[in-house]
Amino acid sequence: MTRICIIGISGKLGQYMTQHALDRGFDVVGVCRPESVAKLDRFKGRIRLYPGRTDDASVVAQAVAGCDGVLTVLAPWGFTNYASGTARAVLHSAEPGARLIFSCGWHISKDGKDRYSLRQRFIYALFTFLGWATRMADISDQVRATKMIFGSDTDWTVVRGSDLKEGESEGLPVWAPYVGDPVLASNRTRRTDFALFMVHALTDDRLIHEAPAIVSRQSASARTHAMEEAVSVGE
């Protein structure tokens, strides 16, 4: 894998993914809104940009041409089906066999087997209502987007992030296939490590057709899980 495209490259997650990808020697191209191009000045000369909305099929088609992998931020902004439009553009235009990695939150469920706490359900309902009331975000559009992805025959992975924090890297996050797994109980990940996992997924074939829910490797729940596994192996 040599060339990758980052859809939504100018946001915080996109910029972290850009740095991780460049550190690994990838040729990086990206899509972001024209007014956000300046946010990427520190990468000038090292990446190629295609200014435009991430749900603009013609812009996405130009950007993903010749790319071995595509990293996509599924942003549910507004009520114009932005997330599902972005997913559709990527799925329709990506090269055959390209690895397609999408980002979203834990609220997405691939097959309904995730177990959400009462607090998690309340927070999801609250953010859904606030997004609707302010017309700023259509959380349900992420659901529509990921259903489209899950039903496609591409080599997709949907990375589901826990609560994101800024700060120094704590290493590659650990993951579980379903929310509710004890390893995820701490529900926190550094944003740079969410980006690190997205880039890692490009070359980890075990994650094809998975929707990993991730948590920091240094979180209490992940450390407890690691110790329990070590004890089990030693018995």
Secondary structure, 3 states (H helix, E strand, C coil): CCEEEEECCCCHHHHHHHHHHHHCCCEEEEEECHHHHHHHHHHCCCEEEEECCCCCHHHHHHHHCCCCEEEEECCCEECCCHHHHHHHHHHHHCCCCCEEEEEEECCCCCCCCCCCCHHHHHHHHHHHHHHHHHCCECHHHHHHHHHHHHCCCCEEEEEEECEEECCCCCCCCEEECCCCCHHHCCCEEEHHHHHHHHHHHCCCHHHCCCCCEEECCCCHHHHHHHHHHHHHHHC
